[in-house]
Every structure is written in C-alpha cells, then in structure tokens.
Amino acid sequence: MYSDLAEQLSIREQQGLKRYRSILDSPQSRSINIDGCEYLSFGSNDYLGLSSHPELVQSACQGARRYGVGAGASHLLYGHSSAHHELEEAVARFTGFPRALLFSTGYMANIGVVTALVGRHGAVFADKLNHASLNDAAILSRAQLVRYPHLDLSVLEQQLKKSKAKRKLVVSDAVFSMDGDIAPIPDLVVMCERYNAMLLLDDAHGFGVLGRDGRGTLFTENSKPVHNRSVLHSPNIIYMATLGKAAGVFGAFVAACPVVIETLIQTARSYIYTTAGPPLLSHVLLQSLRLIEQESWRRVHLFHLINRLRQELDMSGWRILPSKTPIQPVLVGSTREVLHISNSLKAQGILVPAIRPPTVPQNTARLRVSLSASHQETDIVRLATVLRHLSQ
C-alpha cells in the first residue's frame, strides 16, 4: 500500500535530499553529545547561549512548582494563566507595541495571522526566500499568493499597484533564515502605507540579537524613521518573533495594534483550537527577557565572533554570503559537495548543517554556520582552520 511512498523516499536519498535526525544526549551548548561523541556545534539557533542558563533552569523549576507542567486547556477555555498574561504585556512593552499575543510556535503564529487577516478575496505578497511557514500560511488562507524576487521592491510595488484585492498583506522575513540578510523594513513600511497593505514581519532570527537591547530588527539602524516618525508607529506593521531561538526557551508572539490582536483572539484558528503552552515556560521567558535586555555583553561577544569568522573565511577563499547576523552561510553550490564537506567536518568533531534544495534554490547548497554567544574565539579559529584544509 505504501510502495509509492517508499519509492519517493528512495529517490530523495539518492538525490541527497533525505533528512536525518540526531539524538542529543546533552543540553544545547557550543559542545553537544550525540551517540556518545562530543562535537563542537555550529547548528543551533540558541544565539545568546541562554537555553541552558542556570537562572532560566531555576525559573523553570519555580514555574513548575507554581503552575504545574501543562496548561490543560486552550487560552479561551481557562488555559490562559497569569504567567501567559504577564509575558504578553512584557513582550509588548519590550518591542514597543500596544499589545501582544502568545502562540505555541512561530509556524502557528504565521498561519494564525495570515489566515485570520486575509481570505479568498485578499492577496498575499511574499518574498521568494520567505520561511516555509509564511508560504504555507498564504496557501491555507485561500488568498491569491503573489511572490516577488528576493528584496526586489520595485517588482513588489508594481504588484501592489495592479492588485484589486479587497485586503492586501505583504509578508517577509525580517532576517532571512538561510541567507542571513535583512529586509529593507522602512521601504516596506512606506510601500504598504502607500498601497493600503498590512505588513507581517517574521523576526524569528532578529529578536533578542539585533537592535537596541536586543529588541529586534525594528530597533536597528536599518529601520530609519519613516516620514519623520519611527517605523514602530505604523499601524500597518504586524510583528512576529519566536522565543525558542535567542530567547532560549519556546514559543512565539505576535505584536500589533489592538484591533489586530483582538481579531486574532477571535478568529485565528491556530490560537483558538490548541492547548495553551505550559505556563511555566512563560514564567521562564520573563526572566529570559530580563537577561536579553541587561546582559548586552552577549551581543557584543557574538558580533565579535561574527566579524572574526568572516575575516577567517574570506582569507581562506570561501564564498560567504553578505550577512551581518549570526547566520553565516558558506556557499558551496553542489548538493553532493556540501554533504561531503559537512560529513568531513563531522569526522573532525565539528557539526555544521548542509542546507540544500528544496530548502534553498537549486545550485545554492550551503553550509549554514550558526554562531552563539556561548562560542569562544578558539572555536572560530578551529572551524576556519578545518575549512581551509578542506578547500585545498
């Protein structure tokens, strides 16, 4: 009965597209244990090294004693705890928005926002390198999906100008997860205001890392004022960020103007019809927000490591994409070659994931080096040295 599925899996394996899971026997850190072997890891999105922070572990224990380990019900059916509510208020203040709403994952947040705000008479305009969750959300919404070339706002403007859709929504990664580059947010805001479109920004990889006190991409120099006011003051912006990367825990939130948040509470199916996240995690995240804001040394150290890695790889002749974020893609091209390099690194005790189609376009397979504040400068030198030998 499943012979066609087995055949498809066999083809994927032959093409180097089959995915594998590693079983970790240790917490997330610069060094992780897999099947009894110790590896230096450059594959985690724990950008600030908070996932194993002793204060967060202690907060988890306190939260479990106070709230138990499960919410027991959806947010609308008595599963919304004081910890959830306090965290929503905290992230709204932290990101400069009037209100915020928690979701279990960034994937569910994007699906909830897009399907709640646009339908079959609407249109979604999406950057071609957006995360899969944004693309899937647009398809589920039944709106017209219009994609524009990566960061090509001239094409986007023509698409918006021609559209007769009743409701328009532009969706974009703020930091693109496989390239590490940053969307031109002020230009997107101006365009959305001009054509009466909403703008959903997915800042999964910017929140906690970029901007003043780690408040996200909207607080970077890239987000210069629009019409003599902060981009934050645009009611067109809907801001989504995840809490399992730089924040080190789990979950996601959407921040926006009150009418958008209330609409999501009433109509976002991925919010309404699922059990609320464990309250103990919200309790932990309140502590995580404090660490993000106060321990600026983590970002200073992280960006020092980013600059050092780029210098080392540039001298080694590797082609690195122009990223100023912890995501440092080393372009290889061939799927077969990138798998070979990744396996060679692993044989020498270094984990760097090989990213290949369909996650990235054909002939752009790459090593996705992900840096963390938990890394040391000697780790950067070790990685660069092995890559230099592999390039010879």
N, C-alpha and C positions, 0 to 999 in steps of 0.2 A: 504493500500500500504506500510505503514511503520511499520507493525506489527513485522517484524523481528528485526528492529532497537529497537523498544520498548522492545522486549524480551531481547535483548543484554544489554540494559541499566538496566533492572530489575536484570539481573544476576550480573552485575557489582556492583549494590547497595547491593545485598545480600552478595557478597564476600568482601565488604568493599572497593571496588575499584572506586566507583563513586566519581568524583571530584566536588567540590563546589567552588563558587566564593564569596568572601566577598566584600561588598561595603563600601569603606572607605569614611569618611566624613572629613578627615584631611590630612595634608601633611605627607610624610614618616618621622618617627621620632622614638625614643625609645618608645614613647607613641602614640598610634593611636586610632582614634574613629571609631567604627563600629556600625551602627544602634543605635547611641546614647549612647553606652557604651564605656568606656575608658579601654584600655588594654596595658599592658607592652608587647612590641613585640620583639620576637626573630626570626622573619620570613623574614626580609628584607636583601637584598644584598647591602644595602647602607653602605658599610663597614667603610667609613670615615666620615659618617654623613654629606655629602655635599649636598644632594638633596634639602635641604631647606635653604642652606646657604644664608644669606642676600646679599652677594656680587654676587652670582650667580643669585638670583632673580632680582637684579638690572641690571645685564648684560642681562638678558632675555628681560627686558623692553627696554633697549637701542638697543638690536639686533632687536626687533620687529619694533621699530621706524625707524631703518636704512634699514632693509631688508624686512619688512613685515612678514607675518606668514607662507608663503608657497614658495617653490622653483619654482613651476609652470611647470617644465619640468624635464626630465632626465638630468644627468650630461653631456651627449653627445649632448643634444639638448637645449643648452642655459640655463640649470638649475644649472650650476656649478658656484657658486658665489666666490667672493674674500674671503669670510669667510671660505668656504669649502677649498679653496686652501691654505689659511694661516694655517688652522688646520692640513691639511695633512703634510705640511712642519714642523709644530711644533711637531707632534707626531713622525715623522721620526727622528728628532733630539733627542727627549726625549728618544726614545727606541734604538737609535744607528744604525738605518738602513738608507740606501741611499734614499729610497722612501717609501711612504705610500699611501694607497688608502682608502677612506671612503666608508662604506656600511651602509645601514639603520639599520641592526641588525646583531648580531653575527651569527644567523641562516643563514641569506642570505649571509654573508661573507663566511662561511664554504661551503655552497652549490656552491657559485661562484668559489671559489678556486679549489675545488676538481673536479667539472665538467669541468672547463676550462683546467686543467693541466693533467688529465688522462681521457681516454676513454675506449672503449670496448677492446682495445689491451693492456691496462695497468692493474696494480694491486694496490689495496689499502690495507695496513696492519694496522689494528686498534686494540688498547687495548680494551678488552671486557667491561671495565667500562667507555668508552668514552661517551660524551654527545650525545644525540639522533641526533643532527644536523650533527655530523660527520658521523654517521651511515647512515642517510638519504642521505647525500651528496654522499657517496660511492655508494649507490644503484642507485641514479639518474645518476651517471657518466657512468653506464653500465660497469665499470671496474670489474675485479674479486675482491671480498671482502674477505680478509683473516684476521681472528681475532685471536689474541693471548691472553693467560691468563694474567690477570692484572699484569703489571710490570714484566712479565716473558720475559726478553730479550734473554734468551738462546733459547726459542722457536721462538721468532721473528727472531733471526739470522738464524736458520735453514730454516725458511720460506723464508727469503730473498735469502739465498744461493740457494735454489731449484728453485726459480722463474725464468721463462723465459720471463717474461713480458717485453714489449718494454719500458715502463715507470713505475717506482715504486714510490709510495708515502706512507710514514708512517705518520699516523695521531694519535695524542694523546692530551688529556687534559694536560695542564701543572700543574694545580691544579684540582684534580678530585672533581666535584661539590657535590657529595653525600658522599664522604669519607674524603675529605679534605687533602689527601696526595698529594705528589708532585712527578712528573715524574723524572726519572734519566736523565736529559737532556744531560749532557756531554756524557754519554754512548750511548744515542740515536744518537747524532751527529756523534760520531765515527763510529757507525754501518752503518749509512746512507752514510757516505763518503766512507766506505769500499765497500759497495754494490751498489754504484751509485744510491742512492734513495733520493728523496726530503723528507723533514720533515716539516709537518704542526703542529705547536703548538698552541693550543687553551688556551690562558691565561686569559680567562674571569674573573677568580676568583683570579688571582695573580696581574694583572695590578693595580697600584695605592696602593697596600698593601705591596707587597714583594719587596725586592731588594733595592739598594741604591736610596734614594729619591722617592721610590715607582715606580721605572721604570720597575718593573715586575720580573718574575721568572728568566729571563736570567741574572739578576744582583744579584742573591743570591749566598750564599756560595755553594749551591747545584750545581751551574753551574761553577765549577772549570775550569781552562784553558784546552784546548784540543790541544795536540801537541804543547805546549808552546805558544798558542795563545788563545784569547778569543773565546768562542763559537759564539759570535756575528759575528765573521769574517768568519764563514762558509757560503758559498753561498747556501748551501743546505737548510737552515732554511727559512721557511715562517711563520711569526709570526702574529697571530690574537688575538685581545683583544677587549673587549666590553667597552662602555663608559656610560653604564647605571647602573653600579654597584658601584665600588669605586669612579669613576669619577662623579657619582651623576646625570647624565643627560640622554643621549640616544644616541644610535648608536653604530658603531663598526668600526674598521680599520684593514687593512692587511698591514704589513710592510715586505719588502723583497728587493732583488736586483732589479735593474731597468728592466731587461728583464722579470722578473716575473710580476712586476706591469704593465708594458706595455701590456703583454699578457692578463692580467685580464681586462684592459680597453677595449681591442679589442674583447675579447671572453667570458667574464664572464656574462652570461645571467641575473643573479640576480643583476648585476650592470647596464648593458646596458638598460634593459627593465623595469625600475621602476623610478618613480619620485624621484629626489634628496631629501634628508632630509631637513627640514626647515633650512635655513642659520642662523637664529637666534640661533639655538642650537649649531652650530659650533662656533658662537661668544661667547656663554656662556662657551663652553668647553675650549676655550683658557684661560679663567680665571680659570677654574677648574684645568687645568694642572699646572698653577702657584701655586695654593693652595696646590695641591698634593706635589709639589716639595719643597715649602717653609715651610709648616706647619707640620714639622716632628713630633711635639708633638702628632698629631692624631694617628700615627702609634705606638709611644711609649705607649700611653694610651691603645690603642687597644690590644697590645700584653701583657700588664699588666693584662688586663681583661681576656684574653685567659688563661694565666697561673693560675689566681685565680679561674676561673671556673673549670679547670681541677683538681686543688687541692681539691676543694669542692666536686666535683662529685666522685673523686677517694675515698675520705674518706666516701662517702655515699654508696659505693658498686656498683654504676652503671658501666656498661661496656662502656667506651668511646674509640672510635677508635683513633689510633695514628696520630693525626693531629696537626700541628703547625700553622694552618691558622685560620681565623675567622669562618670557617665551623667546628663545633664541633658535630659530630654525636654520639648520645647516642643509642647504640644498644639494641633493645628490642626483636626482633625475630618474634613474632606473629603479624599478621596484626590486629587481633581483640584487642590484648593487647595494641598495640601502639596507636590505635584510642581511646581506653578507657583512656589512660594516657593523650593524647593530649586534650581530652574533659574535663578531670578533671582539667588540668592546666587552660583551658579557663574559667571554672566555678570559678576559683580563680583569674581571671583577668590577666592571662598570656597566650600569644599566642606563641606556638611552633608547627610548622607543623609536621604532621605524614607522613613520607615517606614510601611507601610500594610498593610491586610489582605492575606493571612491571617496575617501575622506578628504583628499586633495586632488586637484586636476591631474589628468594623465601627464606623465613625464615630469612631474614636480615632486616626486617622492623625496622625503627629507628625514633627517634626524631632528626630533623636537627636543632640544635641550631646555629643561625647565629648572630655573635656579631658585634657591631658597635662602633666606637669611640664616638658616642652620648650616649652610655650606661654609667651608673655610677656603681661604685663598689657595692653600695647598691642593685642595680638591680640583680647583680650576686648572692649576698647573698640571696635575696628573691627567685630567681629561684631555687637555690640549696636547700633551706630550704623546699620548697614545694615538690620538687622531693624526698628529704629524707623522708618526711612523706608518700609519695606515695609508697615508696619501702618497707615500714614496713608492 
